[in-house]
Each structure stands twice: as C-alpha cells, then as structure tokens.
C-alpha cells in the first residue's frame, strides 16, 4: 500500500515536467520505418473512469488534492486491514443468500507510473461524466452477489440471471470476453496488461485477459457486410503521424456498449496509440453509439511499459467453475424436490 502512495506522489512530480520531456521524445522506428510501439504495456489505474461531480470540468488534481487523496486512501487501507484482521481471527459465513467477497485489496492492481493525476479518464464530455443515455436504454450490470432478473443473451460481465445453463451466466464467467479486455481497454481489478506486435501491414493487439488477439490490417480491405458481427468487432488501422489509429465497428451486440449501458451493436470505436516516452504509451479512445448515448465519449488511459512478457491466460471459470456452478444448482433443486433442508 505504501508503494502505491509513493507512486501517486511520483506521478505528481513528473506530471509538471512530462509535457516538455515528451515533446522532445523521438519515437524509435521499426524495420519498416514505423513508430515502434511494440512491447507489453500495463493500463492499471487508480483514477476513476468517470469524474466525481465535485470536480466539474477540472481535468487534473492540484498537489493539495493529491495529498488529500493519499490521506484518504491511507484511512481506507487502515480500515480494510482492520476488517481483514477480524475475519482472520473470527471468520463467520456470510448471511443466507449473500455471496462472500471475491477479492480483497491484496489482489487488486492500482496506480501506475504514468499520468495518474487526472480527475477522470473520460475527457469528453468536458465534465468527465457519461453523457445522457438514449431514452429507454437499459442499465446492464451484474456482480458477485445474487443473480439478477434478466433475459438471454446476458450482456454483462460478471454474475448471471440464473443457473439453468451456461447461457445464463456473464460473458467473463463463460470465458468469452475478459472484463477488462475491451475493446476499449478499461482499467479493472487485475490482468491490466496488453501486448502490441507490429508488422509492415499488420498491427496486433493482444490482451492478457482471456488471451485474445485482435489483428488489425493496415491496408485497404473490403468492409464486412452489416450482417457479419464479431465479439471484438472488425478493425482497420492507419498511421496518423506517430499515432496508430484503429477504427472498429461490426460489434455483435452481445456486450454492453460502454459502462454497462445498452449494447454495442451500433458502436463505432476509434482508438489511438501514441508513444510519448520510453515507458509510456498514451491510449485514447472515442465511443460513438447513437443507440445508447446522446453524445460521443472520449477517454485517455496512459499505459506503462512492462519489463516482461504476457503468459498464457487460463480461464478456469469457464473450464471448471461453470460445471460446478451448474452442478450445485442441480443439487439444490434435487434436495428441494426431496424435501431435504
């Protein structure tokens, strides 16, 4: 925890000098004379995606506000540690019908050596908050708690609407799409890593979570017909100076559009990858979805270089957990039918 606070302080110190240093940075080139963005990058962050209302249109924290945040985190950490100590000394099962907490802060990735003094990742609308949703558009949200009421297809990530079959569970539980794998990338609990691989005519974006590789052609290609839909959409990329721009559409509508709203059937996603220093790539994305939101949404998520590699991701929820979840439900039904408490 102390390391996290030091990282946050370090971010404040470097933020003031970053603009000058990055403006002088010369991006290395690949053998094809393209900006070299290759490597493993981490997009962990303690910055909220949506800006707290009290900040209005303030994009960056002041040093005084950063100090307040550090002190607040220290208090929250102390309280969390105390709760965990109580659970270890006197563990009690959760009340009937409630699910035990899945993770404590030991497992959570937070903070980064990049620009971590933003008040939010969303930069448009200017208040850093989600725009108004299209009328009648549902909020789609699951969680680690009890199942919620809903219909198939289940478009949220974690949780479910029942246990009759795997189709009743969230997309991450089914190992179809990782909860932070995107597109677009959004910082989450853990496994906030991705890898960029480049070739003359191809830009590959590989996620750690659920181990998905999005292959982006850099040459002209025929657009997919509207009836061909993909989990990660259909992408095409091009260079805009030193920035790689990736435009994606033809999503299959089987996921929420953005931040648990609607579905992504009509979403157009524009992503920009710009290397601004040896160890930082600025990742920017814009979501345009007229059937879900009344305005576009733009965000900036700095990614830090990782001195390592991405290992194979094994999704045990779908391989083992799903079987046991459904088996447990059948056992409960049998016991109820037999009158066994």
One Martini backbone bead per residue (centre of mass of N, CA, C, O) as a GRO file, in nm:
protein
  341
    1UNK     BB    1   0.057   0.062  -0.021
    2UNK     BB    2   0.291   0.261   0.002
    3UNK     BB    3   0.376   0.236  -0.294
    4UNK     BB    4   0.123   0.363  -0.411
    5UNK     BB    5   0.168   0.645  -0.289
    6UNK     BB    6   0.446   0.698  -0.419
    7UNK     BB    7   0.347   0.685  -0.707
    8UNK     BB    8   0.155   0.924  -0.686
    9UNK     BB    9   0.372   1.132  -0.614
   10UNK     BB   10   0.544   1.087  -0.864
   11UNK     BB   11   0.331   1.179  -1.068
   12UNK     BB   12   0.331   1.473  -0.980
   13UNK     BB   13   0.629   1.534  -1.039
   14UNK     BB   14   0.618   1.449  -1.353
   15UNK     BB   15   0.381   1.610  -1.477
   16UNK     BB   16   0.519   1.893  -1.515
   17UNK     BB   17   0.767   1.762  -1.705
   18UNK     BB   18   0.640   1.591  -1.936
   19UNK     BB   19   0.574   1.776  -2.175
   20UNK     BB   20   0.867   1.850  -2.246
   21UNK     BB   21   0.991   1.569  -2.266
   22UNK     BB   22   0.785   1.454  -2.482
   23UNK     BB   23   0.831   1.666  -2.714
   24UNK     BB   24   1.147   1.547  -2.746
   25UNK     BB   25   1.059   1.273  -2.827
   26UNK     BB   26   1.193   0.992  -3.003
   27UNK     BB   27   1.058   0.762  -3.187
   28UNK     BB   28   1.108   0.464  -3.257
   29UNK     BB   29   1.190   0.237  -3.521
   30UNK     BB   30   1.121   0.019  -3.743
   31UNK     BB   31   1.205  -0.168  -4.022
   32UNK     BB   32   0.940   0.001  -4.157
   33UNK     BB   33   0.935   0.299  -4.047
   34UNK     BB   34   0.780   0.276  -3.775
   35UNK     BB   35   0.646   0.329  -3.497
   36UNK     BB   36   0.752   0.190  -3.185
   37UNK     BB   37   0.503  -0.009  -2.984
   38UNK     BB   38   0.634  -0.244  -2.876
   39UNK     BB   39   0.502  -0.456  -2.625
   40UNK     BB   40   0.436  -0.437  -2.282
   41UNK     BB   41   0.130  -0.307  -2.130
   42UNK     BB   42   0.000  -0.102  -1.859
   43UNK     BB   43  -0.353   0.001  -1.737
   44UNK     BB   44  -0.341   0.077  -1.463
   45UNK     BB   45  -0.570   0.243  -1.215
   46UNK     BB   46  -0.692   0.501  -0.972
   47UNK     BB   47  -0.857   0.631  -1.181
   48UNK     BB   48  -1.150   0.730  -1.274
   49UNK     BB   49  -1.351   0.719  -1.540
   50UNK     BB   50  -1.548   0.896  -1.371
   51UNK     BB   51  -1.618   1.205  -1.260
   52UNK     BB   52  -1.652   1.372  -0.997
   53UNK     BB   53  -1.869   1.631  -0.954
   54UNK     BB   54  -1.685   1.830  -0.780
   55UNK     BB   55  -1.481   1.895  -1.039
   56UNK     BB   56  -1.617   1.923  -1.298
   57UNK     BB   57  -1.376   2.058  -1.541
   58UNK     BB   58  -1.147   1.930  -1.385
   59UNK     BB   59  -0.870   1.739  -1.501
   60UNK     BB   60  -0.669   1.807  -1.259
   61UNK     BB   61  -0.490   1.768  -0.988
   62UNK     BB   62  -0.379   1.906  -0.720
   63UNK     BB   63  -0.146   1.874  -0.482
   64UNK     BB   64  -0.356   1.896  -0.251
   65UNK     BB   65  -0.549   1.675  -0.362
   66UNK     BB   66  -0.347   1.447  -0.360
   67UNK     BB   67  -0.301   1.446  -0.055
   68UNK     BB   68  -0.594   1.381   0.015
   69UNK     BB   69  -0.597   1.108  -0.132
   70UNK     BB   70  -0.376   0.972   0.032
   71UNK     BB   71  -0.515   0.996   0.308
   72UNK     BB   72  -0.770   0.846   0.229
   73UNK     BB   73  -0.634   0.578   0.151
   74UNK     BB   74  -0.508   0.526   0.426
   75UNK     BB   75  -0.775   0.498   0.577
   76UNK     BB   76  -0.897   0.269   0.404
   77UNK     BB   77  -0.670   0.067   0.452
   78UNK     BB   78  -0.695   0.046   0.757
   79UNK     BB   79  -0.986  -0.059   0.756
   80UNK     BB   80  -0.937  -0.308   0.580
   81UNK     BB   81  -0.727  -0.443   0.763
   82UNK     BB   82  -0.915  -0.470   1.006
   83UNK     BB   83  -1.125  -0.651   0.873
   84UNK     BB   84  -0.936  -0.881   0.795
   85UNK     BB   85  -0.845  -0.948   1.084
   86UNK     BB   86  -1.126  -1.031   1.186
   87UNK     BB   87  -1.168  -1.266   0.984
   88UNK     BB   88  -0.926  -1.435   1.081
   89UNK     BB   89  -1.007  -1.461   1.385
   90UNK     BB   90  -1.350  -1.444   1.309
   91UNK     BB   91  -1.493  -1.635   1.106
   92UNK     BB   92  -1.784  -1.579   0.899
   93UNK     BB   93  -2.051  -1.648   0.746
   94UNK     BB   94  -2.259  -1.545   0.534
   95UNK     BB   95  -2.548  -1.457   0.487
   96UNK     BB   96  -2.821  -1.558   0.365
   97UNK     BB   97  -2.784  -1.507   0.010
   98UNK     BB   98  -2.484  -1.439   0.029
   99UNK     BB   99  -2.178  -1.342  -0.108
  100UNK     BB  100  -1.868  -1.370  -0.087
  101UNK     BB  101  -1.596  -1.211  -0.118
  102UNK     BB  102  -1.362  -1.230  -0.374
  103UNK     BB  103  -1.175  -0.965  -0.302
  104UNK     BB  104  -0.896  -0.814  -0.200
  105UNK     BB  105  -0.637  -0.580  -0.216
  106UNK     BB  106  -0.410  -0.782  -0.285
  107UNK     BB  107  -0.533  -0.836  -0.598
  108UNK     BB  108  -0.512  -0.531  -0.672
  109UNK     BB  109  -0.468  -0.308  -0.933
  110UNK     BB  110  -0.286   0.004  -0.876
  111UNK     BB  111  -0.156   0.223  -1.040
  112UNK     BB  112   0.103   0.436  -1.200
  113UNK     BB  113   0.377   0.592  -1.379
  114UNK     BB  114   0.194   0.768  -1.503
  115UNK     BB  115  -0.076   0.958  -1.555
  116UNK     BB  116  -0.227   1.006  -1.212
  117UNK     BB  117  -0.384   1.322  -1.201
  118UNK     BB  118  -0.654   1.266  -1.281
  119UNK     BB  119  -1.007   1.287  -1.239
  120UNK     BB  120  -1.028   1.136  -1.523
  121UNK     BB  121  -1.054   0.961  -1.821
  122UNK     BB  122  -1.272   1.129  -1.902
  123UNK     BB  123  -1.283   1.419  -2.146
  124UNK     BB  124  -1.556   1.336  -2.297
  125UNK     BB  125  -1.716   1.515  -2.163
  126UNK     BB  126  -1.600   1.791  -1.983
  127UNK     BB  127  -1.713   1.657  -1.702
  128UNK     BB  128  -1.627   1.340  -1.713
  129UNK     BB  129  -1.911   1.225  -1.803
  130UNK     BB  130  -2.169   1.067  -1.884
  131UNK     BB  131  -2.393   1.082  -2.099
  132UNK     BB  132  -2.689   1.076  -2.205
  133UNK     BB  133  -2.921   0.847  -2.241
  134UNK     BB  134  -3.116   0.676  -2.422
  135UNK     BB  135  -3.429   0.629  -2.423
  136UNK     BB  136  -3.480   0.308  -2.277
  137UNK     BB  137  -3.199   0.243  -2.185
  138UNK     BB  138  -3.035  -0.001  -2.034
  139UNK     BB  139  -2.905  -0.125  -1.743
  140UNK     BB  140  -2.611  -0.341  -1.730
  141UNK     BB  141  -2.569  -0.537  -1.426
  142UNK     BB  142  -2.359  -0.714  -1.233
  143UNK     BB  143  -2.214  -0.961  -0.995
  144UNK     BB  144  -2.124  -1.130  -0.686
  145UNK     BB  145  -2.401  -1.166  -0.628
  146UNK     BB  146  -2.694  -1.224  -0.684
  147UNK     BB  147  -2.907  -1.287  -0.903
  148UNK     BB  148  -3.063  -1.136  -1.178
  149UNK     BB  149  -3.289  -0.993  -1.366
  150UNK     BB  150  -3.332  -1.151  -1.696
  151UNK     BB  151  -3.213  -1.198  -2.032
  152UNK     BB  152  -3.143  -1.341  -2.312
  153UNK     BB  153  -2.864  -1.217  -2.351
  154UNK     BB  154  -2.585  -1.188  -2.151
  155UNK     BB  155  -2.410  -0.865  -2.126
  156UNK     BB  156  -2.265  -0.906  -1.883
  157UNK     BB  157  -1.982  -1.009  -1.704
  158UNK     BB  158  -2.076  -1.055  -1.399
  159UNK     BB  159  -2.274  -1.310  -1.335
  160UNK     BB  160  -2.646  -1.353  -1.335
  161UNK     BB  161  -2.991  -1.500  -1.409
  162UNK     BB  162  -2.888  -1.802  -1.364
  163UNK     BB  163  -2.867  -2.199  -1.375
  164UNK     BB  164  -2.959  -2.365  -1.635
  165UNK     BB  165  -2.710  -2.236  -1.797
  166UNK     BB  166  -2.445  -2.079  -1.945
  167UNK     BB  167  -2.634  -1.848  -2.071
  168UNK     BB  168  -2.683  -1.720  -1.764
  169UNK     BB  169  -2.402  -1.606  -1.784
  170UNK     BB  170  -2.142  -1.423  -1.798
  171UNK     BB  171  -1.889  -1.355  -2.023
  172UNK     BB  172  -1.653  -1.410  -1.821
  173UNK     BB  173  -1.752  -1.682  -1.702
  174UNK     BB  174  -1.737  -1.800  -2.012
  175UNK     BB  175  -1.470  -1.697  -2.156
  176UNK     BB  176  -1.520  -1.474  -2.388
  177UNK     BB  177  -1.478  -1.200  -2.209
  178UNK     BB  178  -1.298  -0.983  -2.061
  179UNK     BB  179  -1.344  -0.727  -1.822
  180UNK     BB  180  -1.066  -0.564  -1.970
  181UNK     BB  181  -1.030  -0.632  -2.294
  182UNK     BB  182  -1.233  -0.541  -2.474
  183UNK     BB  183  -1.327  -0.308  -2.665
  184UNK     BB  184  -1.215  -0.102  -2.464
  185UNK     BB  185  -0.983  -0.017  -2.245
  186UNK     BB  186  -1.029  -0.089  -1.883
  187UNK     BB  187  -0.958  -0.046  -1.583
  188UNK     BB  188  -0.902  -0.303  -1.332
  189UNK     BB  189  -0.831  -0.535  -1.105
  190UNK     BB  190  -0.672  -0.720  -1.327
  191UNK     BB  191  -0.486  -0.787  -1.598
  192UNK     BB  192  -0.353  -0.494  -1.720
  193UNK     BB  193  -0.258  -0.633  -2.005
  194UNK     BB  194  -0.069  -0.567  -2.312
  195UNK     BB  195   0.015  -0.638  -2.662
  196UNK     BB  196   0.240  -0.524  -2.916
  197UNK     BB  197   0.240  -0.610  -3.269
  198UNK     BB  198   0.450  -0.565  -3.560
  199UNK     BB  199   0.395  -0.486  -3.906
  200UNK     BB  200   0.370  -0.354  -4.202
  201UNK     BB  201   0.038  -0.468  -4.234
  202UNK     BB  202   0.031  -0.507  -3.904
  203UNK     BB  203  -0.172  -0.480  -3.597
  204UNK     BB  204  -0.130  -0.620  -3.274
  205UNK     BB  205  -0.377  -0.693  -3.009
  206UNK     BB  206  -0.292  -0.831  -2.694
  207UNK     BB  207  -0.446  -0.989  -2.434
  208UNK     BB  208  -0.445  -1.122  -2.123
  209UNK     BB  209  -0.745  -1.136  -2.104
  210UNK     BB  210  -0.836  -1.432  -2.253
  211UNK     BB  211  -0.632  -1.426  -2.490
  212UNK     BB  212  -0.667  -1.192  -2.712
  213UNK     BB  213  -0.640  -1.131  -3.073
  214UNK     BB  214  -0.610  -0.829  -3.257
  215UNK     BB  215  -0.620  -0.801  -3.608
  216UNK     BB  216  -0.478  -0.517  -3.780
  217UNK     BB  217  -0.511  -0.381  -4.072
  218UNK     BB  218  -0.301  -0.150  -4.298
  219UNK     BB  219  -0.501  -0.208  -4.532
  220UNK     BB  220  -0.705  -0.224  -4.771
  221UNK     BB  221  -1.053  -0.326  -4.725
  222UNK     BB  222  -1.328  -0.487  -4.714
  223UNK     BB  223  -1.621  -0.449  -4.587
  224UNK     BB  224  -1.831  -0.566  -4.384
  225UNK     BB  225  -2.117  -0.680  -4.355
  226UNK     BB  226  -2.379  -0.616  -4.141
  227UNK     BB  227  -2.424  -0.944  -4.076
  228UNK     BB  228  -2.127  -0.930  -3.968
  229UNK     BB  229  -2.034  -1.038  -3.636
  230UNK     BB  230  -1.817  -0.943  -3.357
  231UNK     BB  231  -1.682  -0.935  -3.049
  232UNK     BB  232  -1.432  -0.723  -3.155
  233UNK     BB  233  -1.485  -0.665  -3.425
  234UNK     BB  234  -1.394  -0.453  -3.705
  235UNK     BB  235  -1.065  -0.370  -3.812
  236UNK     BB  236  -0.875  -0.064  -3.885
  237UNK     BB  237  -0.553   0.081  -3.980
  238UNK     BB  238  -0.354   0.390  -3.918
  239UNK     BB  239  -0.134   0.652  -3.979
  240UNK     BB  240  -0.089   0.955  -3.763
  241UNK     BB  241   0.198   0.985  -3.779
  242UNK     BB  242   0.280   0.852  -3.452
  243UNK     BB  243  -0.018   0.742  -3.475
  244UNK     BB  244  -0.232   0.485  -3.398
  245UNK     BB  245  -0.528   0.408  -3.581
  246UNK     BB  246  -0.836   0.250  -3.465
  247UNK     BB  247  -1.116   0.113  -3.637
  248UNK     BB  248  -1.439  -0.005  -3.501
  249UNK     BB  249  -1.685  -0.247  -3.603
  250UNK     BB  250  -1.918  -0.495  -3.597
  251UNK     BB  251  -2.059  -0.563  -3.353
  252UNK     BB  252  -2.270  -0.815  -3.187
  253UNK     BB  253  -2.442  -0.709  -2.920
  254UNK     BB  254  -2.330  -0.904  -2.659
  255UNK     BB  255  -2.265  -0.624  -2.531
  256UNK     BB  256  -2.206  -0.367  -2.378
  257UNK     BB  257  -2.114  -0.067  -2.469
  258UNK     BB  258  -2.078   0.140  -2.198
  259UNK     BB  259  -2.096   0.118  -1.878
  260UNK     BB  260  -2.363  -0.080  -1.877
  261UNK     BB  261  -2.488   0.006  -2.161
  262UNK     BB  262  -2.667  -0.152  -2.354
  263UNK     BB  263  -2.536  -0.207  -2.686
  264UNK     BB  264  -2.274  -0.268  -2.951
  265UNK     BB  265  -2.399  -0.274  -3.242
  266UNK     BB  266  -2.356   0.064  -3.308
  267UNK     BB  267  -2.059   0.080  -3.256
  268UNK     BB  268  -1.792   0.323  -3.267
  269UNK     BB  269  -1.435   0.274  -3.258
  270UNK     BB  270  -1.163   0.492  -3.149
  271UNK     BB  271  -0.812   0.438  -3.152
  272UNK     BB  272  -0.509   0.562  -2.976
  273UNK     BB  273  -0.147   0.526  -3.028
  274UNK     BB  274   0.106   0.695  -2.821
  275UNK     BB  275   0.442   0.753  -2.796
  276UNK     BB  276   0.587   0.968  -2.528
  277UNK     BB  277   0.790   0.744  -2.420
  278UNK     BB  278   0.963   0.480  -2.329
  279UNK     BB  279   0.720   0.407  -2.082
  280UNK     BB  280   0.481   0.555  -2.266
  281UNK     BB  281   0.137   0.506  -2.366
  282UNK     BB  282  -0.117   0.668  -2.520
  283UNK     BB  283  -0.460   0.594  -2.461
  284UNK     BB  284  -0.722   0.652  -2.692
  285UNK     BB  285  -1.089   0.690  -2.685
  286UNK     BB  286  -1.391   0.659  -2.898
  287UNK     BB  287  -1.741   0.661  -2.843
  288UNK     BB  288  -1.998   0.574  -3.089
  289UNK     BB  289  -2.357   0.550  -2.980
  290UNK     BB  290  -2.674   0.638  -3.078
  291UNK     BB  291  -2.839   0.397  -2.915
  292UNK     BB  292  -2.714   0.489  -2.615
  293UNK     BB  293  -2.586   0.780  -2.673
  294UNK     BB  294  -2.603   1.136  -2.726
  295UNK     BB  295  -2.285   1.113  -2.705
  296UNK     BB  296  -1.974   1.113  -2.708
  297UNK     BB  297  -1.676   0.926  -2.589
  298UNK     BB  298  -1.375   1.031  -2.420
  299UNK     BB  299  -1.042   0.884  -2.349
  300UNK     BB  300  -0.756   0.854  -2.115
  301UNK     BB  301  -0.492   0.588  -2.101
  302UNK     BB  302  -0.216   0.527  -1.955
  303UNK     BB  303   0.076   0.328  -2.047
  304UNK     BB  304   0.305   0.096  -1.910
  305UNK     BB  305   0.595  -0.047  -1.915
  306UNK     BB  306   0.693  -0.396  -1.937
  307UNK     BB  307   0.945  -0.618  -1.795
  308UNK     BB  308   0.799  -0.850  -1.994
  309UNK     BB  309   0.549  -1.103  -2.025
  310UNK     BB  310   0.289  -1.281  -2.162
  311UNK     BB  311   0.092  -1.523  -2.042
  312UNK     BB  312  -0.101  -1.768  -2.031
  313UNK     BB  313  -0.454  -1.776  -2.018
  314UNK     BB  314  -0.658  -1.931  -1.764
  315UNK     BB  315  -1.009  -2.003  -1.766
  316UNK     BB  316  -1.169  -2.150  -1.496
  317UNK     BB  317  -1.460  -2.071  -1.499
  318UNK     BB  318  -1.534  -2.228  -1.769
  319UNK     BB  319  -1.387  -2.509  -1.711
  320UNK     BB  320  -1.499  -2.542  -1.388
  321UNK     BB  321  -1.700  -2.345  -1.251
  322UNK     BB  322  -1.945  -2.396  -1.433
  323UNK     BB  323  -1.995  -2.689  -1.358
  324UNK     BB  324  -2.032  -2.637  -1.050
  325UNK     BB  325  -2.263  -2.437  -1.067
  326UNK     BB  326  -2.467  -2.630  -1.207
  327UNK     BB  327  -2.444  -2.867  -1.010
  328UNK     BB  328  -2.539  -2.712  -0.758
  329UNK     BB  329  -2.821  -2.643  -0.868
  330UNK     BB  330  -2.917  -2.938  -0.903
  331UNK     BB  331  -2.887  -3.015  -0.606
  332UNK     BB  332  -3.087  -2.811  -0.494
  333UNK     BB  333  -3.331  -2.920  -0.650
  334UNK     BB  334  -3.324  -3.207  -0.535
  335UNK     BB  335  -3.349  -3.135  -0.236
  336UNK     BB  336  -3.617  -2.988  -0.262
  337UNK     BB  337  -3.780  -3.230  -0.384
  338UNK     BB  338  -3.693  -3.416  -0.116
  339UNK     BB  339  -3.698  -3.228   0.148
  340UNK     BB  340  -3.405  -3.109   0.187
  341UNK     BB  341  -3.218  -2.882   0.394
   0.00000   0.00000   0.00000
